[in-house]
Structure formats: C-alpha cells, structure tokens
C-alpha cells in the first residue's frame, strides 16, 4: 500500500519531536512498540488523554513519516457497524485513503463474520500480509454504544484474523470505563497528559508572526496564560484566544504609543479585553475575523455608547439561543449564588414580612457586597425552589429540566462543587457575570436586579 521508509528511525524521531514538541516520551514509546515493519506489534494500543493533547497528531504524523499502511477513522462518523466495517475494508482496498475511485466497486459488509473473511482477503490481494497494518480509531468511546461483540473483536483482531494488524484506539476517557464484562484483551495503555504552562508556552511560541520580536511575543503569551491557564488547559482554545487578542495587544506599538519593551503600557491596554474574553471561554461567540472587525469599530467609537452596545450584542446572540427554561434556571442560579439563603423568603415568598426603607438602607451600608465576595455554592433543592418561584406558568419537574442544568454545567455557566455537609446532595455555583445575566433576563422580561440583595 505504501513504500518502506529508507530514513534512519533515530532521524525520524528527531524530526517528529521537532515538529511536535513536549511529546518526546509518547513518540519514543510508540516507535519502540511499532518496531520493524515485518515484526508483529501489540494487538491493540489504547491512547487516552483530554482533548488537544496531541493523540491524533502524534499517531498520524508517525504513520506519514514512517510510510506505514494504515486506516484512520472517526467513530463519530462511522456511527453504525456497517459504516465501520466498510470504511476499513474500502480504505485498505484502495490506495488513496481519502478520495475513493468511483470506478472501483465498493465492498459491502454487514457483520463481524463477513468482516473477518473480507479483511483477510483484502490483505492478501493487496499484499499487505507481510507487514503490520494499523487501524486507528479516533473517538473510540463511541464503540461502547455499538453491539457488544465489536470492541472485544477489534481488540483481538490480530488473533482472530491471523494477520499482522494493530488496532489503535484514541479516546478522552480512561480504559476502565470501556470494560463491562469478561473476555476483553487488555491493550497497551499510553497516557497523553495535559500540557503544563511552560509546555504551552513552548508550543504557542512557534506561532510567532514573522518580523515580530520573539521576546515581545513571549511576553504576550505569558500575559494570556497568566489569565487563562487556571480556567482553560485546552491548547486549541488558548491558541484561539491568543490569535483573537493579538491585534489589540499590538495596537499601541502600531500607533507609536509604546515600544515592544514597554510591558506596562501593553498590559494596561490588553487587560480589559482579556478579562472580557475570560467570560466567554469555550463559548466561541465570534470568530477571529469577526472579533477583529468589532475591535476596529470599538476603536473608532470608544467615547460613544454604541461601543458597549456592540459588545453586548455579541453575548446577546448567545443568550437568545439558550432554551427558555435554561434562561430561568440560569437566573435562579445567579440569585442563589449572590443572595444569602436567609433572604429567599423575603424575595420569593408571596406573603413575606416587609421591612422599612430606613432599615434596609442602614443594613445596606453595614453589609459587605456579595458580588465582591464572589459566587457561593448552593444546593440543588434551593435552585429549584427559586426557579419555580420566578418562572412564568406551572412547570412539571421532569427529567428535561434537570438535563438543562447539566447542559449549563457543560457550557461552563454553572460549576458543580462538592458539598461540605452532605455528600449525596449536589451543589452548584454560578460562573457568569452581572452583565451576562442582565442580558439573559432581558430576553425573558425579568428584572433580575430587583431580586438581588446587593441592589435593594
């Protein structure tokens, strides 16, 4: 299928390490496991780690550099066993893995028995039985949702087909979550850990623009990582944020107001924009080009009110896309995070005791601002009590409501925290800003400030 590589393995390793930094251990381990092309490799390899830790990049680069016969598939796209079998067989049968020749009849396969027979037949026809063939399955956790025999069969594919084949599973979850019975062949497990801060800095520094001082770009990366590293370790997200805010960082340099060594002025200029971007990590409200266009508009209208409205418009589109009850759940979560629990009866009970304005104003001066202290965790039953008191109409406590809470957690609008007193009671904390919740509340005509303890 592919010709053998004439380069020295040591030279190839050095080239790959230079191309993919901070993954030397994983690259060296995989090279040692692959061995020579005619040798039998481990029947199955399991590579796991969080998203954007280099799993797919390292494996695909090794396959290309070593010129090994391989099939790369995404289990999300091959969502049925038929698509899975046919993709592997047709990829092996045709020399081009990505552009199928329409004149060549496609192989049809419906079950594992036919797959084993056709797999050996294709290897013999294409003379691939003399060297190791690699089947790389990305998003391998999706195999657990298919028929029960598929995952065990692929783990034993080398044994069942009597062929020199290695199955490589790429996943974001640990191997222990793949086991659900006996008879599993244990793969060789290799972990791809999250990048550390200095490793992220090393990788991101390779993207330094031409004709721009590397020392100044390194300073900019340090500023970005100092803000985002505690909340985001995803390399792709941080790369997106770096590209998103770079034009704003260099604006004083381009205008002649500062030099590349004037770190104080550059930091003062970029700080509010990094804090704004911190509120929308993972949401991707706008693309890099859209952000640059908005930044140009903001620079022209800095002293006008349209500036703040244009920025609020970005978040407003995101809020409108939330489901109706998710908006009320988010409002309830914000109220639960920033209001003391003892004030719930006063704000949400129908017949609560009314206090005089003088008493309220006196206590307002004495108390500390809850918004300055930050959000506090609250139990699920308190969230639901506030939700049912503010939502319009009667809402049944169905599973759909609780699924929307999970969705808000996955969007990083809420965070689940451990309870101090009761282990089994889930607790949450609201992560969004006051401006954000005001925009959400406006879409459902709810005056959220009226129910906030700090503003009464």
N, C-alpha and C positions, 0 to 999 in steps of 0.2 A: 504493500500500500504506500509506504514511504521508504526512501533510501536511507541507508545507515549513515550516521554522522561520523566523519573522519576526524573530528576535533578531539583533543585530549579532554577527558572528563574533568580534570582539575581546572583547565582553562574555561570550560563551560560553566562550572560552579562559580568561578570568579566573575564571569560576565553576568550571570544571573544575580549574584549578590550585589554587584554594582548597579544593576538595573532595578532590583527590588531590595532596598536596604532594610535592616532591622529584622530580617528573617533568615539569617545565616544558619541557625540551628535546624530549622524546619527543612531548608533546602538541602543541607548536608545529609540529614536523616533520610529524606526521600530518595536522594541519589544513591545512598547505600542500600536502601531496600530494593530499588529498581535493578541494581547490578548490571550485568551484561544482557544484551538483547535476547540471547538464546536461553538464558537461565530462567528457571521458574521463580516467580516473585511470590510474596504472600498472596493468598487467595483474595483477601479483602483488606482495604485500608479505610479507616474512619478518621476524617479530619474535621475537627469542630472548633468553633470559636464564634464570637459575636460578629455581626455584620461589619464589613470593611476592615477585616483583619488580614486580608491577603490570601485566603484559602484558594479561591478560584484563580487568582492571578499567578500564584506560585505554581500550581499544578499545570495550568495551560501553558505557561512560559516554559516549564520543563519539557512538556510534550513537544512544543515547537522547536526548542533548541536542540533536543536530542533526536528529533525527527522520528518519534515513535508512533506506531499505529494506534489511534485512539478514537473514541466516540465521546463527545461531550453533549450532555442533555440536561435540561432543566425539568425537574419533576413537576413543577407547577404547570408547564406547557403540556407535558405528557400526563394528563390527568386521568387517563384510563389505561388499563393493562394492554389493550390493543395498540394504542398510540406508542406506548413504551416499547413493546416488542418490535413493532415495525420501524420505529426510528433507529433502533440499534442495528437491526438487520440491514436496512437500506443504507445507513451510513457506512457500514462495513463493505457493502456490495459495490458502492460507487466510490470512486477515488476522491471526488470533491465532497466534503462533509457538509457544505453549506448551500451549494447550488446543485440540485439534483437534475440529472439529464432526463428530460421528459420522454425521450425515445426508449429509455431502458425501462422495462416493466417493473413496477413496484412489487415488493414481496408483501404478501398478506399473511398475518399471523394473529390467532385469536386466543391461544392458551399456552401454558408453560411447556407442555409436551411438544407441541409444534415448534416452539421457540428453540428448545434444545436441539431438535433434529435439524432445523434450518440453520442454526448458529454454527454447528459443526460443518454443515455443507458449505456455507459461505466461506468459512476459514480455509477449507480445502481448495475451493475454486480459486480463491484469491491468494493462495499460497501464504497464508498468514499463520499457519500452524507451526512454523519454525521459530517464531519469536513471540514475545509477550504482547498481547493485545490488551489495551486499557479501556475500560468502560467507566467514565466519570459521570457521577450523578449528583448534580447540584440540587439544593433544597431537598435532601434525601429524607427529611422527616415526613414528607408527603407520602412516602411508600407505606407508612403505617396505616394510612386510610384506605389502601387497596386491599385486595384479597390476601388472606393470611399466609399463603404459600409463596408470595412474590419475594418478600425481603429475605426469608431463610434460603430460598433457591439462589438468589443472586450472591449471597454470602458464601454459598457452596458451589458457585458456578464452575470454578476450576475443577472441582471433584466430579460434579455431575456430567460435565461435558468432556472430561478427559482432555482438556485443552489448556494451553499456556495463556491464561487470561487473568487479569487482575481487576477487580471492581473497586473503585474509589468512591466513597460516599462523603459528600460535603454537607455539613449541617451546622446550624446555630445552637443546637441543644446537645446535651451530653448523651453518651451512649446508653446509660442506664435507663433512659426514657424510651429506648427502642425495644427493650426486652418485654415480652408479655407472655412467654411460655418457654418450654424446653425445646431443645434441638437446634438452638442458634449456634452457628460457628462464630467464635469470637474474632473480630478483625483486629488488626494492629491499629492502635489508637494514637493519634498525634494531635496535640493541642496547639492552637494558634491564639496566644493571649492577646489582650488589648494592648495597644501601643501606649508606652509611657510618655510623659510630657517631653522628655528630651528626644525620644524617637519620633514623635510627631513633628517636633521642630526640625529634625534632620530630614524627614520626608518632605515637609512643606517647603523647606529652603530650596529644594530642587526646582520649584516653580518660580524662582526669582526672575522678573522680567529682564529682558536684555537692556543694557545701558542704564541699569538702576543699581545703585550701590548695594552690595550684598550685606554689608553691616547694617544699613538702614532697613533693608527688608527683614533681616533677622530681628531687629528691634521691633518692627511692626508685628511679626509673628509672635514674639514674646508678649506683646500687649494683648493680642487677640486670645492667646492661650491663657493668659492670666485671668481673663474674664470668663471664658467658655469652658476651660478644662474641667472645672468642678461639676458642671452640669451636662457635658457632652464629651464623649470619648470617640465618637464616630468620625473616622477620618474623612469620609465623604462630606459629612455635614460641616466639619470645620473647614475643609477646602472651599466649600460653597460660601461660608461666611467670610473667609479670607478674600476671595475674589469679589464678594459683594461690597466690601467696605474699603477696598484698596484705593479706589479713586478718591474717596473722601479723605483718606489718610494723606495722600499726596497733594491735595488741593492747596495747602499753604506753600508747599515747595514750588508748585507750578505758578502760583500767583506772586512769588517772590517775597512772601511774608515771613518765611522761615527757611532754614537750610536743612539738609538731611541729618545734621548732627544735633539740631535743636529739638531734643526729645520732649521738653516740657510743652512747647507750643503745639507740637504734633499730637501729643497725648490729650491736651486740652481740647483740640479740635475734634478728635475722633471719639472721645469718651462718651458723649451723649448718644452718638449713633450706635456704638457697641451695646450700650445699655438698652436702646430701643430694639436692636436685633436680638438681645438676650430674651426678650419677651416672646419671640416668635421662633425659637429654636425648634426644629423638626416640622414646623407648620408649612414652610415654603409658600408664603402668601404671594410672593412675586419672584420672577426670575432675575438673574443678574442684570440683564439689559434693561428690564423694567425699573429695577432699583436705581440704576444709573440715570435713567431719564427723570425719575422722581427727584433724585438728588439735584439734578440741574434745575428743575423747576423750583425746588426749595431755595436754592442759592439765589435765584432771581427775585423771589418773593419772601425773603427772610423776615421782613418787617410787617408783612401783611397777615391777616387772619387766615387767608387761604392756605398758608403753609400747614397749620395744624389740621385743617380740614382735609387736605390731601393725604396727610399721614394717617388720619383716622379712617379715610376711605379704604386704605389697604386692609385694615383689620375688619372693617365693616363687612366686606365681602365674605370674609371667612366666617363671621358670626352668622350671617344670613344662611349659610349652608348647614349650620347645625340643625338637628331636628328640633321640633317645637318644644317637647318636654325636656330635651337636653339643655335648652336655654334656661328653663326654670330650675332644673337641677343644679346648673352652674351658679345661678343667682343664689339659690338656697345654700350651696356650699360656701360661697363667698360670705354670706351673712353669718353662717355658723363658724367660719374661721376668724372673723373680725369682731363679732359681737360676744360679750360674755354670756355664758349659759344662763345666768340668773336674769338676763333681760328678755329672754324669749317670751315669757308670759306677758310682759308689758307690750312687746311689739306685735305678737301674733295671736294672743288670746282675744276673744271677742269682747269680754267684759273684764278688762284689766283695770287696775287702780290707776287713776290719773293723778299725776304729780304737778305741782305748780311750776310755772316758768322760772321763778326765782330759785327754787330748789334745784331745778335742772341746770341752770346757769352756774350756780355755785358749785355743784358737783363736777361740772364740765371743766372748770378751772383746776380742780383738785386732782382729777384722774389723769393717768398717762394715756397717750394716744395709742390705741390698739394697732393702728396702721404703722406706727413707728416700731412697735414691738414685733411686728410680723405675724403671719398667719399661725393659728393654733389648731392642733388636731381636734377632731370631733367624731363622735361615734355615728354609725350608720343610722340608728334609730332617730337621732336628733336631726340629721339631714332630711330624712323622710318626713318627719313631723313639720319642719319648716316648709318643705316642698308642698305638702298637701294643704298648708295654710295659705300659701301665696298663689298657687296655680289656679287658673280660671276653670270652673267646672269640676265635676267629680271625675276622679281618675282612679281606676282599679289598680291595686298593687300587683301588676302582672310581671312576668319574667322580662318583658320588653323594657320596663322601666329600669330594672336592675342591670340589664345589659347595657343600657345607655350610660350608666355610671362607670362600668368597665371601659366603655369607649372613651369617656372623658379622661380616665386614667391613662389609657394608651396614647391619647393625644397630649399628655403631659400638662393638662389643665388641672387635674387633680393628682394627688400623690397618696398612695396607701402607706400608712405608717403603722408600726407595731403599737398595740395598746399597752398601757402601763399597768392597768389593774386587771383586766380580763383578757385572757389570751385569745379566746374564741370570738371576741367582738371586734370586727374590723373597724379601723379608724382611718380617716382621710384628712387631707389638708389641701386647701385651695392654693394654686400656684400663680394665678393670673393677677394683673394689676387693676387698680381702680378704674383707669380709663377704659380698659378692656371690658370690665363688667358693665360700665355705663353704656358702652356701645351695644352690648348684648341686651341689656334691659330696655334700651330704646326700641329695639326691634319688636318687643312684645308689649310696649307701652307700660312699662313697670318703672316706678320711681324708686330706684334702689337706695338712693341717698336718704330718703325718708325713713328707711328701716335700719340705717347704720348708726350705731351707738356713738361714734365719734363726731357725728354731724348733727346730733339732736341737742 
